[in-house]
Each structure stands twice: as structure tokens, then as C-alpha cells.
Amino acid sequence: MRRAECIAMLYPELDDKLVVTIMGACAQELYDLGHKDNFFYLQHAMGLASSIGLGLAMHLPKERVVVLDGDGSLLMNLGTLATIARYRPDNLIHIVFDNGSLLSTGGFDSHTTSGTTDLAAIAQGAGLERVAKVDSVMDFGEAVIDAFNSGRLSVIVAKVAAIGPNHYGMDLQLPENAFRFKRFISSRRQT
Amino acid sequence: MTVSYENSKVIFQGIKAAGITSLSALPETWLGLLLQQAEKDPDVTLIQVAKEEEAIGIAAGAYFAGQRHVLLMQNHGFLAAINGIVSLAQLYGIPLCMLIALRGHWGEPYPWHTRGGIVTEGVLRALGIPFEYARDPAEVGRQIREAYTFSQSSLAPVALLLTRDLMEEPL
């Protein structure tokens, strides 16, 4: 399963969600489907996408928040799983694309490749109750639908191939992304 | 060493008077009494983190959400959060109002705090983060309000350093 296929399947569902992605391939694959002002691409500060998602979800209980994370990023901030489990905002869906690789920085194996580190088990151990582990596009789609329908805090760990886009670049400056994302949220709060 | 209950109360009142509705924190001794008040206050959302760098992400989320948020941490936690401060807040123009307990400075009896205390001001300067020292309970409320205002207008991190004079009862 490729991450790009999963993101393409997810994309039509994201119009009315606040989406935070990690850097690199994941951000690029979402951007290439068509940027929207409700997408925030965290192009550095690895590990903090889920913390931004938690901050959004806790302060905007009427919004649905989707975090697109990766194994390399999550391994840099495992404590986030325990913090999310403690406050358990039901409007947060945390999707972790586990490609077992630090793909954007040269394809070095991450700790999950060896088969000894199981991020879904870590999430469960952190106290997260709804954790799905999927390795096919169909199962991914079902897990996403189930997460949205449940209206509960959900984690989906999706095992994907270590394949990224053949190009990088966005016509979007980083502060511009932040300004437009904030403006999108404030305009929704007024309506 | 006894943490000042009166001054912890004054600081929390200053946070409230600045219109702050959301706090992220990693508990530490000097901040304990202050955080206990935040926990009891129904008008304040308190998010306790496992490590301080998480709070940089949470603060960014709170900012995007339009919430008035401050971060409470020890200076060693600030040192642990630098990549998030640089590569999220400064990179994207996201304000952070950080109230930092300045351990390991004048009068510090504990050796383990000293290295972090000695380098804190230099690291703040290297990062271009504006800072002030809070020493006087009569001034700290104004300093919190002004720190918050400056973080919002500059779209950048600012720091208020909570000193021993403010946080501990005099011997």
C-alpha cells in the first residue's frame, strides 16, 4: 500500500476538517491533490504535528481535526501519545503512516522496520482505546470511515511502502500557510 | 526552600487579568502552587505535557484556534523545547508567551540546576527571544500582560523569567 493512495482516498473527506501534516513526502502528496486553506503543513519541528492537532482539538470542540503523522516523526515525540490519551479529545483522528523509513532524509530504516517496534501497541499502551492497524487500502478506508462515524478519538497506524513523490516544492510560503490556516478557522468561528 | 504561596497567587491572578484562558505546563516545584490554582479554575484549560517541546505544538494549535494561551515551564524545559521554538514558532510566525522558572541562578543551592541556569539568558539572546526578569510581585501582572501583547504583535516567542526573588519565600 502506498501512502499516496491512502491520502487520495482520504482527500474528499477533508474539506471540512482541520488537517495537520508532517513534513516531506506526506505534505507533498497532500498538496499535490490540491491545497486548501484548512491544511497546515509542518515542514520541520518533527514530532509536533500531533501536538498541534491536540491543541486545535481541545480548543475547537466543534471542529474535526485530522493529523497525518509518520513513524519517524512520532518516534521523536512518543510522549504525545500519552498526552493525547490523558485529554482524549473525541474530535481528533491521528493517522500514522508507518513506512519504516526516514524517507525524506535518505531512506534510512526507522526503528519500526526491524519489526521490534510496534507503534499501534505503543499507542494502546499509552492509553489510547481506539487503535486500528491496517496494511491495505481497503482496510485503511474502512478504518477512516469507522473513525469518522464513531465520533471518538481514534488512531490509525497504516503500514505503507517507503515510496515518496518524485518532486518537492509548494507555491506557498510557510508563514502564509499559517496565516491562511488561522484565517480559515476564525472565519468558521464567526459563521 | 519554600515556594511563595502569595506570589504564586499573584502570578495566577496576573495570568487571569491578561485574559488568558488556556495554559500548557510541565509541573515543576516553583510552578506547583500556581498550577494547582489553574487546575481548580473552571475558566482555564490546563494541558499538562510529558515534555516541554509538546507544549510548543499545543500553543500553536491554541493560537490557530484563537485562544489566549501561555506556556509554563522550567528553564531546563525551555532548553529541551528549542527545536520546536525555532522550527515551528519562529519559522511560521507563531507567537509564544513563555513564563519560565529560572532555576540555577543567584542563590541556587542545588548543583543540578546550575548549568541550565547559567546558560539560559545566553540561549535566549542567541535565539533572538526578547525577555524580562520578573522579581517583584507588584510588577509581575503588568509584565505578563505586556509579554503576551508583545508576543502577539511580533508573532514571535517572548519569555518572562520567574526569578527566585519572586518564587521563593525569603529566608
Boltz contact constraints between the chains, C-beta under 6 A:
constraints:
  - contact:
      token1: [A, 44]
      token2: [B, 87]
      max_distance: 6.0
  - contact:
      token1: [A, 45]
      token2: [B, 84]
      max_distance: 6.0
  - contact:
      token1: [A, 45]
      token2: [B, 87]
      max_distance: 6.0
  - contact:
      token1: [A, 45]
      token2: [B, 88]
      max_distance: 6.0
  - contact:
      token1: [A, 48]
      token2: [B, 57]
      max_distance: 6.0
  - contact:
      token1: [A, 48]
      token2: [B, 84]
      max_distance: 6.0
  - contact:
      token1: [A, 48]
      token2: [B, 88]
      max_distance: 6.0
  - contact:
      token1: [A, 51]
      token2: [B, 54]
      max_distance: 6.0
  - contact:
      token1: [A, 51]
      token2: [B, 57]
      max_distance: 6.0
  - contact:
      token1: [A, 51]
      token2: [B, 58]
      max_distance: 6.0
  - contact:
      token1: [A, 52]
      token2: [B, 57]
      max_distance: 6.0
  - contact:
      token1: [A, 52]
      token2: [B, 60]
      max_distance: 6.0
  - contact:
      token1: [A, 52]
      token2: [B, 61]
      max_distance: 6.0
  - contact:
      token1: [A, 54]
      token2: [B, 58]
      max_distance: 6.0
  - contact:
      token1: [A, 55]
      token2: [B, 58]
      max_distance: 6.0
  - contact:
      token1: [A, 55]
      token2: [B, 61]
      max_distance: 6.0
  - contact:
      token1: [A, 55]
      token2: [B, 62]
      max_distance: 6.0
  - contact:
      token1: [A, 56]
      token2: [B, 61]
      max_distance: 6.0
  - contact:
      token1: [A, 56]
      token2: [B, 65]
      max_distance: 6.0
  - contact:
      token1: [A, 59]
      token2: [B, 62]
      max_distance: 6.0
  - contact:
      token1: [A, 59]
      token2: [B, 65]
      max_distance: 6.0
  - contact:
      token1: [A, 59]
      token2: [B, 67]
      max_distance: 6.0
  - contact:
      token1: [A, 60]
      token2: [B, 65]
      max_distance: 6.0
  - contact:
      token1: [A, 79]
      token2: [B, 50]
      max_distance: 6.0
  - contact:
      token1: [A, 79]
      token2: [B, 51]
      max_distance: 6.0
  - contact:
      token1: [A, 80]
      token2: [B, 54]
      max_distance: 6.0
  - contact:
      token1: [A, 82]
      token2: [B, 50]
      max_distance: 6.0
  - contact:
      token1: [A, 83]
      token2: [B, 49]
      max_distance: 6.0
  - contact:
      token1: [A, 83]
      token2: [B, 50]
      max_distance: 6.0
  - contact:
      token1: [A, 83]
      token2: [B, 54]
      max_distance: 6.0
  - contact:
      token1: [A, 174]
      token2: [B, 91]
      max_distance: 6.0
  - contact:
      token1: [A, 174]
      token2: [B, 92]
      max_distance: 6.0
  - contact:
      token1: [A, 175]
      token2: [B, 92]
      max_distance: 6.0
  - contact:
      token1: [A, 175]
      token2: [B, 93]
      max_distance: 6.0
  - contact:
      token1: [A, 178]
      token2: [B, 92]
      max_distance: 6.0
  - contact:
      token1: [A, 178]
      token2: [B, 93]
      max_distance: 6.0
  - contact:
      token1: [A, 181]
      token2: [B, 64]
      max_distance: 6.0
  - contact:
      token1: [A, 182]
      token2: [B, 64]
      max_distance: 6.0
  - contact:
      token1: [A, 185]
      token2: [B, 64]
      max_distance: 6.0
  - contact:
      token1: [A, 186]
      token2: [B, 66]
      max_distance: 6.0
